[in-house]
C-alpha cells in the first residue's frame, strides 16, 4: 500500500478489521470556537456611533413594522438624523415589512456614515418575528466589515430574540479545507447595538454561540469524529470552562456493567465512551440544586446488522447531536453564570456492522442489572441512554434528570421539523422546559407516557424488550423504555429527531445539525434557583 493510505488492522476472531482512516489532524479549537462577531452594546445615540466608527464598510440595520407602525416616530427621526429622506426611502424601495424580509439600500461613499442600509421586516414585533428579522439581518450583512443595529422597539425578550437570530443567521456550516477548518461564511468583524441593554445582548450572543458549537460538532464528518474524538473535545471544553471531567473507556464500561454502550459500540473499530462533565457555581454546596443532562452520542449510525437504507444513512453523522448539545450547554455554564450544579453525560458509541456487532435477539445487561432483549439494532440510542440514566440515578443523585436525543423517526413523523415531543414524570419540569422553548423559539410539545403501551414491551427472555412493535407510537414507547432507568427521579425526555437536523438553509437554520435545544436548556438552567 501507498504510505499515505496504509491502514493498520485489529484482529477480531478470524476477521481482520481495518482501523479507521482519518483525515489529517485539524485544530480542535476551530470547532469549539465558532466564528462570531464581537458584539458591543453602544451607550451613545446612533448618530454618534456611526460618526465615531472607523470602518468604511458599515451596514446599518433598522427594523420596520407593517401597517401604520412601519415608520414609527423613533425610526423616522433616527433615520432623518443620520441623513436619510424617509419618504424617499418608502417611495423608491418600498421596504417589505413581513417577518424576515430584508431590503438592501446601497449608499454612495461619503454621503452617509454607513455603506449600506438594511431594512428588515419585524412584522408585529413578536419574539418569533424579531428572531426572523434578526436572521435576515445576519444573512444580509455576512460580507460586511461592521454592523450597527438600531434596537427594535421591544422588551428584553424581543431584543434577545433579535440578537440570537442575527448571530445564527450570519453563520454558515464550517468547511474542512486543505488548510484546516474554515468558516462557511465570512461574517462581520463587529456588531454594535444601539438602544439595547448590554447584559441582554451579551447573554443572547453566548447562548447562540453555544448552539453553534453544537452545530459544528454535529456536522463534523464521521471519519473524523468517533467516541474517543468526542471525549477529547470534552476534555478541551473542561480545561477552558473550568469543569470537572471524567471519561470511562471501554475497559471501565465493561468492568462496571454498561451493557448498552458495550453492545451498541461492539461492532465498531472505535470503542464506546461515557463522559461526565460537571459545573458548580461559586459557593455551591450539597444544598445547591443539581441537574443532570444526558445526551445521545451515536457518532455514526449505520443501523447495525439491520442496516439503514442509503438515503436514511447520509445524515447519520448528526446522530450524536444530543451529546453535542449537552457538551455545548456545559461549555456555556460559566459564562452565563448558571446558578445550579449541572452534570453533563455524553453516551458515546458508533453503531456499525462487523463480526462483533450486536444482534436482534441478544439480551443486554445494563448498568444496575436490568436486562433488555434487543428487537432492532437500529433502535440503539435508547440502549446507550439507558446506561447513562441508570448511572445518573444510582451515582449522581440529581434533583432533575433530563435527556435529549435524536431518538425516533416517529417523533419526526408526528411533529415534523419545527418542534419536539417532551415527556416528563413531573408537570412542573415539563412546563418550565416548555416555557423556555417558547422564549427561545425551540418549541416542545407535551406527549403522554401511555402506561398501557408498557405491556407491549414484555419479553420472554429478559426484564423487558426495548421496543413495542405491536402498538406503534414509537416515540412514546421509546420514552417509556427510558423511564425504566430513572428510578423515582424527576425526569424529562426531549426527542429532537425532527428539529435536530435541517434540510434547508433559511432563517436561523442551515443544512445539517441545528443545535436545537441548546438555547432552550440554557434558558431553563439560567432561571433555576
MARKOL-911387 format. One record per residue (C-alpha): residue in three letters; x, y, z. Coordinates in steps of 0.05 Angstrom, whole numbers, plus 5000, padded with zeros to 4 digits. Layout:
// residues N
AlaXYZ;...
//
This chain:
// residues 529
Unk500050005000;Unk501950724990;Unk504751025054;Unk499251545056;Unk493551045053;Unk496350455090;Unk491650225146;Unk493249815207;Unk488649245227;Unk485748965290;Unk484348215293;Unk477548015320;Unk476547255320;Unk478047025250;Unk476947715220;Unk481748285209;Unk478348965214;Unk481649575183;Unk482150145232;Unk479050805213;Unk482851215162;Unk482951935185;Unk483752605151;Unk489753005172;Unk489353255243;Unk485453905249;Unk485454405307;Unk480154265358;Unk479454985378;Unk476855185310;Unk470554775320;Unk469654955393;Unk470555695379;Unk465755855322;Unk466756485283;Unk462257015316;Unk462857765311;Unk464958175372;Unk458458475398;Unk458159135437;Unk452159495465;Unk453260225449;Unk451360745501;Unk451261345453;Unk446061585402;Unk446161245334;Unk448861865300;Unk454861875347;Unk456061125340;Unk456261185264;Unk460461815265;Unk465561505311;Unk466260855273;Unk472960775238;Unk470860265186;Unk468860495117;Unk464559865107;Unk458959945157;Unk451959645149;Unk446459995187;Unk440759525207;Unk433859805222;Unk427459425235;Unk420959655203;Unk413859455222;Unk407759335180;Unk401659785175;Unk401460465208;Unk407460285252;Unk412060175192;Unk415760815205;Unk414660955278;Unk416961645301;Unk423361385333;Unk425561025270;Unk423561615225;Unk427162115270;Unk433461685276;Unk434061565201;Unk432962305188;Unk438362485238;Unk443462055201;Unk441862365134;Unk436161955102;Unk429862225070;Unk424861725097;Unk419361885048;Unk424261774990;Unk426361105020;Unk419060895024;Unk417361114953;Unk423760864920;Unk424960204955;Unk418060004983;Unk421259605040;Unk417758955057;Unk415558915130;Unk413658175137;Unk417957805187;Unk424657605158;Unk424258045096;Unk430158495081;Unk431259085036;Unk438359295020;Unk439660025003;Unk446660144976;Unk449460824992;Unk454661254956;Unk461261334992;Unk461961985031;Unk454562145032;Unk452761725094;Unk456761435151;Unk454160745131;Unk455760385066;Unk449060025063;Unk442460085099;Unk438959425114;Unk431559485129;Unk428858845159;Unk421458685169;Unk419558565242;Unk412158415228;Unk408058525292;Unk414358535336;Unk413257865369;Unk419357475392;Unk418657005333;Unk418057595285;Unk424157925315;Unk428257285312;Unk426557215239;Unk428457955228;Unk435057845263;Unk436557245219;Unk435057665157;Unk439858195183;Unk445157685196;Unk444657385127;Unk444558065093;Unk450858315128;Unk455257695124;Unk460258035078;Unk460758695115;Unk466458905159;Unk462059215214;Unk454659265231;Unk450859775272;Unk443959565295;Unk438460025318;Unk434959615371;Unk427659485352;Unk422059735397;Unk421459125442;Unk422458855512;Unk428658475534;Unk425857815508;Unk424758125439;Unk431758425438;Unk434757755458;Unk430857415402;Unk433357925351;Unk440557835372;Unk440157075373;Unk437057085303;Unk442557545277;Unk448257105305;Unk445156465279;Unk443256765212;Unk450257045200;Unk453356355209;Unk454255815156;Unk456955105167;Unk464355045178;Unk468154735120;Unk474254285122;Unk479554535073;Unk486654335058;Unk488854855109;Unk484154615164;Unk477254855187;Unk474655485154;Unk468355895168;Unk462755745119;Unk461156495116;Unk465557095128;Unk461257455178;Unk462358165203;Unk468158325248;Unk464058705298;Unk456858885313;Unk454759495354;Unk447659545381;Unk444060185399;Unk438360215449;Unk439459515475;Unk441659305545;Unk448859055547;Unk447258445591;Unk441458235545;Unk445958275484;Unk451757915517;Unk447557335542;Unk443957255476;Unk450557215439;Unk453256695488;Unk447156255482;Unk447556305406;Unk454956155406;Unk453555515446;Unk448455305393;Unk453855395340;Unk458754965379;Unk453454415379;Unk452454515304;Unk459954475289;Unk460653825328;Unk454453515296;Unk456753695226;Unk463753425234;Unk464752825186;Unk464352145217;Unk471251955190;Unk474052485237;Unk469652415298;Unk468551795339;Unk467351675413;Unk474651805432;Unk474752435390;Unk468552695425;Unk471752535492;Unk477752965471;Unk473153545455;Unk470053465524;Unk476953505557;Unk478554135518;Unk471954445539;Unk473254255611;Unk480054585611;Unk477655245583;Unk471055285621;Unk473255065690;Unk469454405690;Unk471053735722;Unk471453175672;Unk471552415675;Unk472051935616;Unk470251205623;Unk473650805567;Unk471550115542;Unk475249755598;Unk471750155652;Unk465050085617;Unk465749325612;Unk468149275684;Unk462349675712;Unk456949345670;Unk454949865618;Unk452049345573;Unk448149815528;Unk454250225509;Unk458549605501;Unk453449255457;Unk451949835411;Unk459350015405;Unk461649295398;Unk461449285322;Unk465949875313;Unk473549925309;Unk472850535354;Unk470150325423;Unk464950705464;Unk465951225518;Unk461851535574;Unk463852245590;Unk461952635653;Unk462753395656;Unk460953775720;Unk459654515732;Unk458654835800;Unk457555585813;Unk461655955864;Unk459455785934;Unk455555155913;Unk454554615965;Unk450453985974;Unk444154405981;Unk445154735913;Unk440254425863;Unk443453905818;Unk441253785746;Unk443953215703;Unk443553275627;Unk444652645586;Unk445752665511;Unk445552105460;Unk452252075425;Unk452051595366;Unk457751875325;Unk455351485264;Unk449251035258;Unk449350515203;Unk443450165235;Unk447949585256;Unk446248905228;Unk439349165209;Unk442649665162;Unk439150315144;Unk437450455071;Unk442550905038;Unk438151525038;Unk436951465113;Unk444351385128;Unk447252015096;Unk445352475155;Unk447551995209;Unk453852375227;Unk449052825265;Unk446152255307;Unk450652495364;Unk447153165367;Unk444453035437;Unk451552955464;Unk453953565425;Unk448353985456;Unk449953745526;Unk457353905515;Unk455654595488;Unk451054745547;Unk456354555598;Unk461354985560;Unk456855595568;Unk455055495642;Unk460755925669;Unk459856505620;Unk452356525635;Unk453456425709;Unk448455855713;Unk446355855787;Unk445555095797;Unk450254505794;Unk450054175726;Unk452853495705;Unk453053305632;Unk453452585609;Unk455552415538;Unk453651695520;Unk458251575460;Unk458550985413;Unk458850825339;Unk453550345312;Unk456949945258;Unk456849275222;Unk462148745235;Unk463048045263;Unk462648325333;Unk456348745323;Unk450548615369;Unk444648225341;Unk437048225343;Unk435047745398;Unk441147895442;Unk439948035515;Unk443748635545;Unk445148755618;Unk445149505631;Unk448649875687;Unk444949705750;Unk442949005727;Unk436549095686;Unk436348655624;Unk433748835555;Unk432048405495;Unk434248725430;Unk428948755375;Unk432249215326;Unk439549425323;Unk437450085292;Unk434050285357;Unk440750375390;Unk440151065420;Unk435650855477;Unk440450305496;Unk446350765507;Unk441951285542;Unk439250745588;Unk446250625616;Unk447451375626;Unk440751485660;Unk441550885706;Unk448551125725;Unk445951825739;Unk440351555783;Unk444951095822;Unk451251515829;Unk449852255817;Unk443552395859;Unk440552935814;Unk434553355833;Unk432453345759;Unk434752885703;Unk433753095630;Unk435952725568;Unk436052975496;Unk436752545435;Unk435452475360;Unk431751855380;Unk425851635337;Unk423251735267;Unk416351715298;Unk417652385332;Unk419352695265;Unk413152405233;Unk408752675290;Unk411553385294;Unk415753465231;Unk421853925235;Unk419454515277;Unk418354245347;Unk420053645391;Unk416053195436;Unk417453255510;Unk415852705560;Unk416352815635;Unk414752505702;Unk413853195733;Unk409053725706;Unk413054305735;Unk419354075699;Unk415653985634;Unk412354665639;Unk418955015655;Unk422354695595;Unk416354845551;Unk416555575573;Unk424055625559;Unk422755345490;Unk417455865476;Unk422356405496;Unk427856145450;Unk423455915393;Unk425655195405;Unk418754935419;Unk416954285452;Unk410153955455;Unk407953525514;Unk406852795495;Unk403852265542;Unk407351685575;Unk401851175559;Unk402550635612;Unk398250145574;Unk403550115520;Unk408649875570;Unk405449175569;Unk407549105495;Unk414849155517;Unk414748495556;Unk420047985539;Unk420247235548;Unk427747235559;Unk429347895594;Unk426548415641;Unk423748785580;Unk424148885506;Unk426949535482;Unk421449635431;Unk413949535428;Unk412749365355;Unk405549145365;Unk402649815387;Unk406150345345;Unk407351015379;Unk414750935371;Unk416751585405;Unk412251435464;Unk414750725474;Unk421950955469;Unk420551455525;Unk417150905566;Unk423450485558;Unk427951045583;Unk423351175642;Unk425050485668;Unk432150725683;Unk430951385721;Unk428251095786;Unk423851595823;Unk427552205796;Unk424152805766;Unk425752675693;Unk424352955624;Unk426052685555;Unk426653115492;Unk426352725427;Unk429453205376;Unk429752735316;Unk425653245276;Unk428453935292;Unk435453675308;Unk437053675234;Unk435354155178;Unk434654015104;Unk434254755086;Unk438655365091;Unk433855905113;Unk432756395170;Unk436556175232;Unk437555475202;Unk443055195159;Unk443354495129;Unk445653965178;Unk445553965253;Unk441454535284;Unk443554505357;Unk436154515374;Unk435254505449;Unk441854855467;Unk438755535478;Unk432555225509;Unk436554845561;Unk440955455577;Unk434855905586;Unk431855375632;Unk438155305673;Unk439156055679;Unk432356105711;Unk433355565763;Unk434855725836;
//
